Amino acid sequence: MTVEELQHRLRQFAQERSWEQFHTPKNLVMALAGEAGELLELFQWLTPDESAEIMADPQTAVQVRHEMADVLAYLLRLADVLQVDLLSALSDKIAVNGAKYPAELARGTARKYDQLGKGDK
């Protein structure tokens, strides 16, 4: 399934329920943040090792999948409403980040782009 097909299904879902009136950019961003918070809550207080194994528990795995789907659904609706081509936007952003974080300077460090090449890692 393509991004456009998913957006079409979500648009139809909203239209069938007369929810377009609620799907303003502001409301969609707020819903997106809320769903990201629900995903975050599943990882809160886990150790790095526990977070890497979160999908091992079938019940928790379902919760993670559902929250990730909710985040994606609201992002897709927002992009649809604002007429943003997400694949193009992501491609452009990867290029921007490539210029900001050259591999030879960014490899193995979590420093911000304006701190790369300054001192030890």
Secondary structure, DSSP 4 states (H G I P E B T S, - for coil): --HHHHHHHHHHHHHHTT-GGG--HHHHHHHHHHHHHHHHHHHTT--HHHHHTGGGSHHHHHHHHHHHHHHHHHHHHHHHHHT--HHHHHHHHHHHHHHHS-HHHHTT----GGGTTSS--
